[in-house]
Amino acid sequence: MANVNANHHDSHDHHGESHGSVKSYVIGFILSIVLTIIPLVVVLQGWMTGNAAIAVIMITAVLQFLIQMLFFMHLKEEKKPRYNLLALLLALVIVVTVVAGSIWIMMYNTVAH
Amino acid sequence: MAHHTAAQTAHHHSHEEEHESLKTMGFWMFLITDVILFSVLFATFIVLRGNFNGGPGPHELFQMPGVIAETFILLTSSFTCGLALLSLNAGKVKGVIGWLAVTGILGIAFLTLEITEFVHMVHEGATISTSAFLTAFYTLVGTHGLHVTIGIVWMTGLLIQLKRNGLNAKTKRKVNNLSLYWHFLDIIWIFVFSFVYLMGVM
């Protein structure tokens, strides 16, 4: 196990790809700008309303989250065992439970009124 | 283990650096708990966002030009923080200091805009005790602003350390952790921008 890790460490030398490059940062930056402008225009210009607009806002936000994780925080290049990724997945389960659970419960609360 | 160390010294991987990378993992765990903290604040906001108690709502209060500026400033600072990390990997201490300083200045610009927005809202009579919507709003957005403030203080301290000590295993780890923290704050802001502001003025 430790051996595998050490080997991974050793093959760490080509810095360009293990810690990101200017190119990957620029791509990530441009993508996040585009993904900010899309929901902004959709909402402020009134291109979409209601659920369609909410869907666009949520999808672009999640995509931006992924871009920050992959291009800026280098989650993809983590060495095995991927403790960081596992911890993040656990956090996401808790986030979804807390947020969606709260909305779900309060929906019934409104009905009761 | 001793065998590995010998192999690793050749690749400039000392025990100290291994220890530092463990600390980075510990910092990641802190970020994970912070994600959970924010998820609770988001849940609270989403549940209470419609309760105005006769007070002003998002349409009257939110001034999108300022919020859009804040968003792009923070997005750019996340990018410049990444450039600081690239300089770090290239071993250029001047680059690290320069890009971190730019990141810090952008962070201050973000905070200035946010505080201006809060002051403006309070002058309009929209205080934290006006309605459940505003309590949740100030708590959520204010907690993010507090994180940015702490990040700027940390960055200032780190800049002094970098000037004095240059790049070593410790300062490298600290720059690494700070950049994780800063990108994390940008992610939180993306969701604040989407769920609080965009959905608010929709």
Boltz contact constraints between the chains, C-beta under 6 A:
constraints:
  - contact:
      token1: [A, 6]
      token2: [B, 4]
      max_distance: 6.0
  - contact:
      token1: [A, 9]
      token2: [B, 13]
      max_distance: 6.0
  - contact:
      token1: [A, 10]
      token2: [B, 11]
      max_distance: 6.0
  - contact:
      token1: [A, 15]
      token2: [B, 89]
      max_distance: 6.0
  - contact:
      token1: [A, 19]
      token2: [B, 89]
      max_distance: 6.0
  - contact:
      token1: [A, 25]
      token2: [B, 82]
      max_distance: 6.0
  - contact:
      token1: [A, 29]
      token2: [B, 79]
      max_distance: 6.0
  - contact:
      token1: [A, 32]
      token2: [B, 75]
      max_distance: 6.0
  - contact:
      token1: [A, 36]
      token2: [B, 71]
      max_distance: 6.0
  - contact:
      token1: [A, 39]
      token2: [B, 198]
      max_distance: 6.0
  - contact:
      token1: [A, 43]
      token2: [B, 198]
      max_distance: 6.0
  - contact:
      token1: [A, 43]
      token2: [B, 202]
      max_distance: 6.0
  - contact:
      token1: [A, 53]
      token2: [B, 202]
      max_distance: 6.0
  - contact:
      token1: [A, 57]
      token2: [B, 194]
      max_distance: 6.0
  - contact:
      token1: [A, 57]
      token2: [B, 198]
      max_distance: 6.0
  - contact:
      token1: [A, 61]
      token2: [B, 190]
      max_distance: 6.0
  - contact:
      token1: [A, 61]
      token2: [B, 191]
      max_distance: 6.0
  - contact:
      token1: [A, 61]
      token2: [B, 194]
      max_distance: 6.0
  - contact:
      token1: [A, 64]
      token2: [B, 190]
      max_distance: 6.0
  - contact:
      token1: [A, 65]
      token2: [B, 187]
      max_distance: 6.0
  - contact:
      token1: [A, 68]
      token2: [B, 183]
      max_distance: 6.0
  - contact:
      token1: [A, 68]
      token2: [B, 187]
      max_distance: 6.0
  - contact:
      token1: [A, 72]
      token2: [B, 82]
      max_distance: 6.0
  - contact:
      token1: [A, 72]
      token2: [B, 183]
      max_distance: 6.0
  - contact:
      token1: [A, 73]
      token2: [B, 183]
      max_distance: 6.0
  - contact:
      token1: [A, 84]
      token2: [B, 28]
      max_distance: 6.0
  - contact:
      token1: [A, 87]
      token2: [B, 32]
      max_distance: 6.0
  - contact:
      token1: [A, 91]
      token2: [B, 32]
      max_distance: 6.0
  - contact:
      token1: [A, 91]
      token2: [B, 35]
      max_distance: 6.0
  - contact:
      token1: [A, 94]
      token2: [B, 36]
      max_distance: 6.0
  - contact:
      token1: [A, 95]
      token2: [B, 39]
      max_distance: 6.0
  - contact:
      token1: [A, 98]
      token2: [B, 39]
      max_distance: 6.0
  - contact:
      token1: [A, 98]
      token2: [B, 40]
      max_distance: 6.0
  - contact:
      token1: [A, 98]
      token2: [B, 43]
      max_distance: 6.0
  - contact:
      token1: [A, 99]
      token2: [B, 39]
      max_distance: 6.0
  - contact:
      token1: [A, 99]
      token2: [B, 42]
      max_distance: 6.0
  - contact:
      token1: [A, 99]
      token2: [B, 43]
      max_distance: 6.0
  - contact:
      token1: [A, 102]
      token2: [B, 43]
      max_distance: 6.0
  - contact:
      token1: [A, 102]
      token2: [B, 47]
      max_distance: 6.0
  - contact:
      token1: [A, 103]
      token2: [B, 46]
      max_distance: 6.0
  - contact:
      token1: [A, 106]
      token2: [B, 47]
      max_distance: 6.0
